[in-house]
Amino acid sequence: MHAASHGGRQILRHIARIAMIERGLQPEFPPTAMRQAAALGAPARAANVRDLRTLPWVSIDNDDSRDLDQISAAESLPAGATRVWVAIADVDALVGAGTPIDAHAHRNTTSVYTPAQIFPMLPERLSTDLTSLNDQQERIALVIELDILSDGEVAASSLYRAQVRNQAKLAYPSVAEWLEGRAPPPPGLSNPRLQNPLRLQDVAAQKLRAKRHLRGALTLETLKTHAVFDGDALRDLEREHKNRAQELIEDLMIAANGAVAHFLDLHGAPSLRRVLRTPRRWERIVALAADVGEHLPAAPDALALNGFLVRRRAADPERFADLSLAVVKSLGSGEYVAQQPGRGVNEHFGLAVSNYTHSSAPNRRFPDLVSQRLVKAVLAERPSPYPYGLLEQLAAHCTLQEDQAAKVERRVTKSAAALLLAGRIGEVFDALVTGAAAKGTWVRILRPAVEGRLLRGFEGADIGHRLRVRLVRVDVERGFIDFERVH
């Protein structure tokens, strides 16, 4: 791999900032928001809430994460059932609606993660300190209590505010290795009192996942990368693989988010739902299956699709991420919608769940902060802080801004890849077609794992096709990577 420019980090930061502005996102906090953050002296406190500080709470996140949105704990129940608690940082307790910090969060709606810089939704004074569920720190949280049966069914759920204390800050890789028996407990998990509850969480999460897959939840392995720097020089974009600890948190958060949606509906409150509608290009997914001798029905069928995915992962694990990417591109994007209580069901095709919201990451996503405020209004027996008409506007705005943030992240990742590829013009790569439409044909190479446009030889190419391509041009500033087909 060719070394990138020694100014790589600064170059990418500049590109990221420009990309944010071009996409209608604010890269810096306004002075009023920073003054509000500076005036906050301590974490929020609350009277008349439950005291759950002694539960075996742990956080599991990326190695370098400092904005801890959730912690979790578990205990055994009779008949093989498990009680799981998920505590969500009470961001609303310090970020009032309509304040300068809230206005900035409303504008961007999400933290933006680029290779060289993170643009947090909230000032770090909050997201990594006062509203973060930090190690060994007492915090007020919104708790989602789940009773999970031995077959993975959520038998009961309840929501309330409580005082909590994170007993151990853990990281995905070391927890995964321990759960799989490949390593001793990580340092934060040396206390035996925390080990069995975490294993209970793992077992409960696997049961939840199995239940969702029986209903048609999709088995997918999307490709993600992270930038590796040597000082200021960009050295690589390394591929990330999902591990067991990440799946544990993912499954618990899906259950918790479903419980929040159910709670709001049960109490007659409007909500902001997360949906993935019927696949926009199901016929392409059918063709992908036919290419490997499989048959899918003519009409979208999540259960049949997941069966196909499971078989392909077993038959060709090395290429499963490529197949997953082709399927994801054909499924289309998720979106936010406003939901009136008792007015039908919004499905999430990919997760095989109904009545699903985002609520587990209020430090990083504005829809989660909105959901938190809606829940707290119900708990306090106050009117909804967001009338239905306003929720409709928020749903459209959050969907748009999330899409813009994703484009910024892709743009800067492409600029990073262009830096790495600048000395490799003329080289030939194996590629996968990831997009084919009137606006152009796109392919992804594996090393570095990044997309580029196919300028020549795109005739007949469609999502999922494998090609040989030659790199013909890169433009670091604009994030352009151009290929031509090699026959």
Summary of the structure (lengths in Angstrom):
residues: 487
radius of gyration: 22.9
end to end distance: 25.4
largest distance: 71.0
contacts: 1665
relative contact order: 0.14
helix: 39%
strand: 26%
